[in-house]
């Protein structure tokens, strides 16, 4: 497994948080997904996914996905 689903201290039912494990950087994963699902300036969406880099444990090491 290269990712781990993590939960924030505060319950957040609207998002799923995925933290890359080992040497994979969250920014690398973000850039890869951003190329696959680019942000659409007209609709202000990513077509199929909404995801962001977020801090988990004080570091920008997690991807936050919005549930639809």
N, C-alpha and C positions, 0 to 999 in steps of 0.2 A: 504494500500500500504506500502511495506517495503523498496522500492527503489524509488529514484527520478532521472529522467534523467536531467542532468545539462549540461550547455554549458560553455566552457571556455571564457575568455575575448577575446582571439584571435579566429577567426573562424577556425574550424578544421573539414572539411568535410570527412576526412578519418577515424575518430574515433567517437564512442559513449561513453559518460561518464555516469556512473551510481553510485550514491552515496547512500549507505545504510542509512536509517533513524532510528531514535530512538536509541536503545542501541546496534544495530548490528554493529560490527566492520568490516571495509573493509577487514582486514586481515583474519577474519573468513570466509567471503564470498569467498575471493581468495583461501584459503586453501580447501574449499569445492569444488569449481570449478576445482582446480588443481588435486584433486583426481578423479574427473569425466573425465577430459580432460588432462591427463598427458602430459608433454612436451616430445616430441620424439627427442632424441639426434641425430638420423640418418637423419631425415628430417628437424630438427630445427623448428618444428611446433608443435602445439597442436592438430593436426588432424582436428578438426572441428572449433576451436576457437583460437583466439589470444587475450589474455587479460593480463593486467598488473595493478599493484597498482600504483596510481599516486597521486600527491599532488593537492588538490583543496582547495583554500582559505588558503594555507600555511600548511595544514595537510595532512598526508597520509590517506585520508579518501574516496578515490574514486577508482572505477575500470574503466579502459580504455579498450574498446573493439575495435579492428581494423575491419573496414568494408572490405569485400572482394568483 
